[in-house]
Amino acid sequence: MARRWSTSHIPDQTGRLAVVTGANSGLGYVTARELARRGARVILACRDKDRGAAAAAQLHAEVPAADFELRTLDLADLASVRAFAADLAPDRLDLLINNAGVMALPHRRTADGFEMQFGTNHLGHFALTGLLLPALLGTPGARVVTVSSGLHALADIDLTDLNYEQNRYRRWIAYARSKSANLLFTHELATRLGRAGADVLSVAAHPGYAATNLQTAGVRMEGRDRAERLATLGNRVFAQPAESGALPTLCAATAPGMRPDAFLGPQGGLRGAPAPSFRAPWTRNDTTAAALWTASEQLTDVTYDFTPSTPPKQA
């Protein structure tokens, strides 16, 4: 990895297929744009059709030669995840960028009854990765990049109450737990891929403090105008732009020599060039990772099969 890694270091992506979740704005849009700029065919996986269409128009304007396709994906609805995977059904898949997410929302449930942050940030991506696994296994050098957060360090997951059915809901702790789940998933996926001898890399990244709509979405939902203004001000004064925040993801997705279960973030923690990031020790706990994997299979009804070219089982 170059000392000051930038988009100029992205290798030629011609002939490669990438799926980027949450590609309609922020980090996801920049990630999709830069992969397309380097020649990849990119699937823009977006929940909102209108916002997705606006992003597609912007991408075409910025990169006229871009090869991309807009598809609907709602990670908070497992039926949508299954429909997306079934409709896409690629023969090969070089990059799966698990980028989309929600942050510090008021208490909500997904279409399947899961706590919204855990259900969207972790379970939706867990199901999507499992359903697209045959295409990944059939593509030499494929990578799965899952976007976590430096705020994962605020809390480990609670295996006894993954969906906040027993304990008082705390939005920031719920967010941290969902981001710890992202890293535990990355760790366990890397372990299982290695055990199977698969030529697929599982890595993670985080953007530091990047100016995106994540910071304002939750308070806007509650009509907390002052909190929204403060979040917007923080984005303007302290955050780095989305173009910089997306660099760790792009580096994890494309830089040669990446090791399984790597976790990249800004060199300075909140901002800076991509570098290996601090990681809470619980996110490499083999026992917890395996237990979360089992629970995730049960909750999503998606069971991973690491045999090449074999579709994942669905209960």
Secondary structure, 3 states (H helix, E strand, C coil): CCCCCCHHHCCCCCCCEEEEECCCCHHHHHHHHHHHHCCCEEEEEECCHHHHHHHHHHHHHHCCCCEEEEEECCCCCHHHHHHHHHHHCCCCCCEEEECCCCCCCCCCECCCCCEHHHHHHHHHHHHHHHHHHHHHHCCCCEEEEEECCHHHHHCCCCCCCCCCCCCCCCHHHHHHHHHHHHHHHHHHHHHHHHHHCCCEEEEEECCCCECCCHHHHHHHHCCCHHHHHHHHHHHHHCCECHHHHCHHHHHHHHCCCCCCCCEEEECCCCCCCEEECCCCHHHHCHHHHHHHHHHHHHHHCEECCCCCCCCCEEC
